[in-house]
C-alpha cells in the first residue's frame, strides 16, 4: 500500500546523495515529488527514475540561497498541486578552506547561506501550505556537527548546522497547534559527494563503513509516514564504526 498516495513532497538537494535517496523512497510510497537542486541534469535523472515506475516528479532547479528563487518554487507548487505535505529540507554544502586560519568572509557567507538561510527560506514557503491544510511534516538534514563541536567540519558549517537544529525545534514550538511536525536528522559521516570537499581525502574503504545515503533515505521515509499525532523531534544516525570514537579509543590505548 502506498502510504503517501495523494501527498506532495518537495525535496531539496535532490540530485544526489541523501536527497536523491529520500526522493526515491518517498516516490515508492506514492508521493508526488518536486525536485530542487542547482544542477538540472542530476535532477532530471532522478525524475526519470521516478517516472519510469509510474510516479510523478517535477523538476525545479534553483539556487536556494536566493530568496526569490525559493518563492518562485512555492508559486509553482501552488499552481501545479495546490498543496504541500512534506518538505525534505536537505540542501547543504561545505567548503575546503574551512578552518579559522584560512576562512574568509566570502566563505562564511557561502556556508551560512548554503546551510542555514536556504533552509529558513524553504520553511517560510512550506508553512503557509501546511497551515492551510492543518497538516504537514518538515524533515531537515542537519549533521552531528549540529550537536557536537569538533575541528572536522569547520566552524562555519558547525555553527550553521547548530542553527538548523534550533530552527526545527522552534517550528514544533509554534506550529504544533496547526498539526505541523518538524524533525531534524543529524547524520554522522555519510558517504555522499560532500566528502569530496574534505581537506583530507576519504578513501573507498572508509566510505564503505559510513552511513550510506540509502540508510538516511529510509529514515526520511519512516518519518514522513508517521501518523499525524506523532512528532519525531530529532534523530541521530551514525556509523557503527564511528571514526571519532575509534580515534578516542586509540588514544586511550
C-alpha positions in Angstrom: 0.0 0.0 0.0 1.3 3.4 -1.0 1.2 5.3 2.4 1.9 8.7 0.8 -0.6 8.5 -2.1 -2.1 11.9 -2.7 0.7 13.7 -0.9 3.2 16.2 -2.4 6.8 16.2 -1.3 9.4 18.9 -2.0 12.9 17.5 -1.8 15.9 19.9 -1.9 19.4 18.8 -2.8 17.6 16.1 -4.7 20.1 15.4 -7.4 22.5 13.2 -5.4 23.2 11.7 -2.0 20.7 11.9 0.7 18.2 14.0 -1.3 18.2 11.5 -4.2 17.7 8.6 -1.8 14.9 10.3 0.0 13.1 11.3 -3.2 13.2 7.7 -4.5 11.9 6.3 -1.2 9.1 8.8 -1.0 8.1 8.1 -4.6 7.9 4.4 -3.7 5.3 5.4 -1.1 3.2 7.2 -3.7 4.2 10.8 -3.1 4.3 13.3 -6.0 7.7 14.9 -6.0 9.1 18.4 -6.6 12.9 18.1 -7.0 15.2 21.0 -6.5 18.9 21.5 -6.7 21.4 23.7 -8.5 22.2 21.3 -11.4 19.5 20.3 -13.9 20.9 17.1 -15.3 21.1 15.1 -12.0 17.5 16.3 -11.1 16.2 15.1 -14.5 18.0 11.7 -14.0 16.2 11.2 -10.6 12.9 12.4 -12.1 13.2 9.9 -14.9 13.7 7.0 -12.4 10.6 8.1 -10.6 8.5 8.4 -13.8 9.8 5.0 -15.0 7.9 3.4 -12.2 4.7 5.4 -12.8 5.4 8.1 -10.3 5.1 11.9 -10.6 8.2 14.1 -10.4 8.5 17.8 -11.3 12.0 19.3 -11.7 12.5 22.8 -10.3 16.2 23.7 -10.4 17.2 26.7 -8.3 19.9 28.3 -6.1 18.2 28.1 -2.7 20.5 30.8 -1.4 18.4 33.2 -3.4 15.1 34.1 -1.7 13.2 35.0 -4.9 14.1 31.6 -6.4 12.7 29.8 -3.4 9.5 31.8 -3.5 9.2 31.0 -7.2 9.2 27.3 -6.4 6.5 27.9 -3.8 4.4 29.6 -6.5 5.0 26.6 -8.9 3.9 24.1 -6.2 0.8 26.1 -5.5 -0.2 26.3 -9.2 0.8 22.7 -10.0 -0.5 20.9 -6.9 -2.3 23.3 -4.7 -0.8 21.7 -1.6 2.5 20.7 0.0 2.6 17.9 2.6 6.3 17.1 3.1 9.4 19.3 2.9 12.7 17.4 2.8 15.0 20.4 3.6 18.2 18.7 2.6 20.3 21.1 0.5 23.6 22.0 2.1 27.3 22.4 1.4 30.8 22.7 2.8 34.0 24.3 1.6 37.6 23.1 1.6 39.2 26.1 3.3 37.1 25.8 6.4 39.5 26.3 9.4 39.7 29.7 11.0 43.3 30.2 9.7 42.0 30.2 6.1 38.3 31.1 6.4 37.3 34.3 4.6 34.2 36.5 4.8 33.1 35.1 1.5 33.5 31.5 2.8 31.4 32.4 5.8 28.7 33.8 3.7 28.6 30.7 1.5 28.4 28.4 4.5 25.7 30.3 6.3 23.6 31.0 3.2 24.0 27.5 1.8 23.2 25.6 5.1 21.0 27.9 7.2 19.5 30.7 5.3 18.4 28.5 2.5 16.7 26.1 5.0 14.9 29.0 6.5 13.7 30.3 3.1 12.2 26.8 2.3 10.4 26.7 5.6 8.8 30.1 5.1 7.5 28.8 1.7 6.3 25.5 3.1 4.5 26.6 6.2 1.6 28.5 4.6 0.6 25.4 2.7 0.7 23.3 5.8 -1.1 25.8 8.0 -4.0 25.9 5.5 -4.1 22.1 5.5 -3.6 21.9 9.3 -1.2 19.1 8.4 2.4 18.6 7.2 5.8 17.4 8.1 9.2 19.1 7.6 12.3 17.0 7.7 15.7 18.8 7.8 19.1 17.3 7.2 21.4 18.8 9.8 24.5 16.9 11.0 26.2 15.6 14.1 28.1 18.9 13.6 24.8 20.5 14.6 25.1 18.8 18.1 28.9 18.4 18.6 31.7 20.8 18.1 34.9 19.4 16.5 37.5 20.6 14.0 36.4 18.1 11.3 33.5 20.1 9.8 34.9 23.6 10.4 33.4 26.4 12.4 31.1 27.8 9.7 29.4 24.5 8.9 29.2 23.6 12.5 27.5 26.9 13.5 25.1 26.8 10.6 24.0 23.2 11.4 23.5 24.1 15.0 21.2 26.7 13.7 19.2 24.2 11.6 18.7 22.0 14.7 17.4 25.0 16.7 15.2 26.1 13.8 13.5 22.7 13.6 12.7 22.7 17.3 11.2 26.2 17.2 8.9 25.1 14.4 7.4 22.5 16.7 7.1 25.0 19.5 5.0 27.4 17.3 3.3 25.2 14.7 2.2 22.1 16.8 -1.2 23.8 17.2 -1.5 23.7 13.4 -0.9 20.0 13.1 2.6 20.6 11.7 5.6 18.4 12.7 9.2 19.1 12.3 12.1 16.6 12.5 15.8 17.3 12.3 18.0 14.4 11.3 21.7 14.6 12.5 23.8 12.1 10.5 27.3 11.2 11.4 29.6 10.6 8.5 27.6 9.7 5.4 29.2 8.5 2.1 28.0 11.4 -0.1 29.7 13.7 -2.6 30.2 16.3 0.1 33.1 14.2 1.3 35.0 15.3 -1.8 35.3 18.8 -0.2 37.2 17.4 2.7 40.7 18.9 3.1 41.9 15.3 3.7 40.7 12.7 1.2 38.4 9.9 2.3 39.1 6.6 0.6 36.6 4.0 -0.6 37.4 1.6 2.3 36.5 4.2 4.8 33.4 5.3 2.9 32.1 1.8 2.8 32.0 1.8 6.7 30.0 5.0 6.8 26.2 5.5 6.8 25.0 5.3 3.2 22.6 7.8 1.5 20.1 5.0 1.3 20.1 4.5 5.0 19.1 8.1 5.6 16.6 7.9 2.8 14.9 5.0 4.6 14.8 7.1 7.8 13.3 10.0 6.0 10.6 7.7 4.6 9.9 6.4 8.1 9.5 10.0 9.5 7.3 11.0 6.5 5.0 8.1 7.1 4.4 8.6 10.8 0.8 9.3 11.8 -0.2 12.9 12.3 -0.4 12.7 16.0 3.3 11.7 16.3 6.3 14.0 16.1 9.8 12.6 15.9 11.7 15.7 17.0 15.3 14.7 16.4 17.2 11.7 15.3 20.9 10.8 15.3 22.1 8.3 12.7 25.7 7.4 12.8 28.1 4.6 11.5 28.7 1.7 13.8 32.4 2.1 13.1 32.4 5.7 14.3 35.8 7.1 13.4 35.7 9.8 16.1 35.0 7.1 18.8 37.7 4.8 17.3 40.2 7.7 17.4 39.4 8.3 21.1 39.9 4.6 21.9 43.2 4.5 20.1 44.4 7.5 22.1 43.5 5.8 25.4 45.3 2.6 24.3 
